[in-house]
Amino acid sequence: MDLQKHTEPQVQSPSELRASDADRDRIADILREALAEGRLSADEHAERVEGVLNAKTVGELEVFIRDLPAAHERRATPLYTPAPNRPTDAIPHDPDDNVVAVFGSAVRKGRWRAGRRIHAYAVFGSVEIDLSEAIFEYRQVVIKAISVFGNVEVRVPENVSLRGTGGGVLGNFEVDTLDSTDPDAPVVYVDGWAVLGNIEGRPKRGKLVADILDRVHRKVDKSLRKHLDH
């Protein structure tokens, strides 16, 4: 078996990337402005909005605004800023966190601090690493995953970047390519091998890093106000 042939990462153009709800909202805003300016009729606006809601990729979304001035103004600022395929920061060899499941399960989720390197091992077991509410102290996070007759599942907020490099031996390695519109957003790299097992990485729809931080700020403000009142 030529493993190199099966493990080469596929490079996708920005237009082929899966669209997020935030992308659809931005396109819908442009269409709403075009309707207000008289560039679109009510019927045209309704038809295009319906298409936006059903679009799966960034390229499909751009079709609905390509004849509007806002689309040409946006070309100077790409919808996505592609993240590098490999980490550019110095990542330590020793893990900050080990998540191990042997004939059992292990979970990291909720409010927890994600280190620069996380190792996940699933041997006849299941590992879940949920970063959707995690605190990102570093811009680049590497998750090294090994699955032997097991399952490793990685979930990230949908406004970070996600990269995957690995493969499977009679197993499955599947990591969605995701690019954030914010060049300073965290980048999560999933590297690994699945031997008669499964490794997958996907965004968790509706979970955004900014939303989480806003909730924390509101809680801090509320606590401060209560303290000052006393």
C-alpha positions in Angstrom: 0.0 0.0 0.0 1.3 3.4 -1.0 0.6 5.3 2.3 2.1 8.5 1.0 -0.5 8.7 -1.8 -3.3 8.4 0.7 -2.0 10.8 3.3 -1.1 13.9 1.2 -3.2 16.8 2.5 -5.6 18.2 -0.1 -5.4 22.0 -0.7 -8.7 23.6 -1.2 -9.3 27.0 -2.8 -11.2 29.5 -0.7 -14.3 29.1 -2.9 -14.5 25.4 -2.2 -14.5 25.8 1.6 -17.7 25.1 3.5 -19.8 28.2 4.3 -20.6 29.0 7.9 -23.7 30.8 9.3 -21.5 33.9 9.7 -20.7 33.8 6.0 -24.4 33.6 5.1 -25.2 36.5 7.3 -22.6 38.7 5.7 -24.0 37.9 2.2 -27.5 38.5 3.4 -26.5 41.9 4.7 -25.2 42.8 1.3 -28.4 41.7 -0.4 -30.5 43.7 2.1 -28.5 46.9 1.4 -28.9 46.3 -2.4 -32.6 46.0 -1.9 -32.7 49.3 0.1 -30.7 51.0 -2.6 -33.0 49.8 -5.4 -30.4 47.6 -7.0 -32.6 44.5 -6.5 -36.4 44.1 -6.7 -38.3 42.5 -3.8 -38.7 39.3 -5.8 -35.0 39.2 -6.8 -34.0 39.8 -3.1 -36.3 36.9 -1.9 -34.9 34.5 -4.5 -31.3 35.3 -3.7 -31.8 35.1 0.1 -33.4 31.6 -0.4 -30.3 30.6 -2.4 -28.0 32.0 0.3 -29.7 29.9 2.9 -29.2 26.7 0.8 -25.6 27.4 -0.2 -23.0 24.9 1.0 -19.7 26.6 0.0 -18.2 30.1 -0.1 -18.1 29.9 -3.9 -21.9 29.3 -4.0 -22.5 32.3 -1.8 -20.4 34.7 -3.9 -22.6 33.9 -7.0 -25.5 35.9 -5.4 -23.5 39.1 -5.0 -21.1 39.1 -8.0 -23.2 41.7 -9.9 -23.3 44.1 -6.9 -20.7 46.8 -6.1 -20.2 45.5 -2.6 -18.8 42.2 -4.1 -16.1 44.1 -6.0 -15.2 46.2 -2.9 -14.7 43.0 -0.9 -12.2 41.6 -3.3 -9.5 43.7 -1.8 -10.2 42.0 1.5 -10.6 38.2 1.0 -13.4 36.4 2.7 -10.9 34.0 4.2 -7.3 34.4 5.3 -5.9 30.9 4.7 -4.0 29.5 7.7 -0.7 27.8 7.1 -0.8 24.0 6.7 1.8 23.4 9.4 2.4 25.3 12.6 4.7 28.3 12.3 5.1 28.8 16.1 7.4 26.8 18.2 5.4 23.9 19.6 6.9 21.8 22.4 7.4 18.1 21.9 6.0 17.2 25.3 2.2 17.5 25.6 0.5 20.0 27.9 -2.4 17.5 28.3 -2.8 13.7 27.7 -6.3 12.4 27.0 -6.2 8.6 27.1 -9.0 6.1 26.7 -8.2 2.3 26.9 -11.3 0.1 26.9 -13.2 3.2 28.0 -13.9 6.9 27.3 -12.2 10.2 28.0 -13.6 13.7 27.5 -12.3 17.2 27.6 -15.0 19.8 27.2 -16.5 22.9 28.8 -14.4 25.8 30.1 -10.8 24.5 30.0 -7.4 25.9 29.0 -6.1 24.5 25.7 -2.3 24.1 25.7 0.0 24.2 22.7 0.1 20.5 22.4 -2.5 17.9 23.3 -2.0 14.1 22.9 -5.1 11.9 22.4 -4.9 8.1 22.5 -7.9 5.8 22.0 -7.3 2.1 22.2 -10.5 0.2 22.1 -12.0 3.3 23.5 -13.4 6.8 22.7 -11.8 10.2 23.2 -13.7 13.5 22.8 -11.9 16.8 22.7 -14.3 19.7 22.6 -12.7 23.1 22.1 -15.9 25.0 21.5 -15.9 26.6 24.9 -12.1 26.3 25.6 -9.8 29.2 26.5 -7.2 29.6 23.8 -4.1 31.0 25.4 -2.0 30.3 22.3 -2.7 31.1 18.7 -1.7 27.6 17.5 -2.7 24.3 19.0 -1.6 20.9 17.9 -3.6 17.8 18.7 -1.7 14.5 18.1 -4.3 11.7 17.8 -3.7 8.0 17.7 -6.7 5.6 17.4 -6.3 1.8 17.5 -9.7 0.1 17.3 -11.1 3.4 18.8 -12.5 6.8 18.1 -11.0 10.3 18.5 -13.4 13.2 17.9 -12.3 16.9 17.9 -14.7 19.8 17.9 -13.7 23.4 17.5 -15.5 26.8 17.4 -16.6 27.6 13.8 -14.7 30.9 13.7 -11.2 29.4 14.2 -9.0 27.8 11.5 -8.7 24.0 11.4 -6.1 21.8 9.6 -5.5 18.1 9.5 -2.6 15.9 8.4 -2.8 12.1 8.8 -4.3 8.9 7.5 -5.8 5.6 8.2 -4.8 2.0 8.0 -8.1 0.2 7.5 -9.5 3.2 9.4 -10.7 6.7 8.8 -9.0 10.1 9.2 -11.3 13.0 8.3 -10.6 16.6 9.3 -12.6 19.4 7.8 -10.5 22.3 6.4 -11.7 25.5 8.0 -10.4 29.1 7.6 -11.3 32.0 9.9 -11.9 35.4 8.4 -9.9 36.8 11.3 -6.1 36.4 10.6 -5.4 36.4 14.4 -7.9 33.6 15.2 -6.5 30.4 16.7 -5.4 27.6 14.4 -6.0 24.0 15.5 -3.9 21.3 13.8 -5.0 17.7 14.1 -2.2 15.2 13.3 -2.8 11.5 13.6 -3.2 7.9 12.5 -6.3 5.7 12.7 -5.5 2.0 12.7 -8.8 0.1 12.4 -10.3 3.2 14.1 -11.6 6.7 13.4 -10.2 10.2 13.8 -12.3 13.2 12.9 -12.3 17.0 13.4 -15.1 19.4 12.7 -16.4 22.8 13.7 -19.3 22.9 16.2 -22.0 25.0 14.6 -23.1 28.0 16.6 -20.0 28.0 18.8 -17.9 31.1 18.4 -14.8 32.2 20.3 -16.1 35.8 20.5 -19.5 34.8 21.9 -17.8 32.9 24.7 -15.5 35.8 25.6 -18.5 38.2 25.6 -20.3 36.0 28.1 -17.2 36.0 30.3 -17.0 39.7 30.2 -20.7 40.1 31.1 -20.2 37.9 34.1 -17.2 39.9 35.2 -19.0 43.2 34.8 -22.0 41.8 36.7 -19.8 40.7 39.6 -18.0 44.1 39.7 -21.3 45.9 39.8 -22.6 43.8 42.7 -19.3 44.4 44.5 -19.5 48.2 44.0 -23.2 48.2 45.1 -22.2 46.7 48.4 
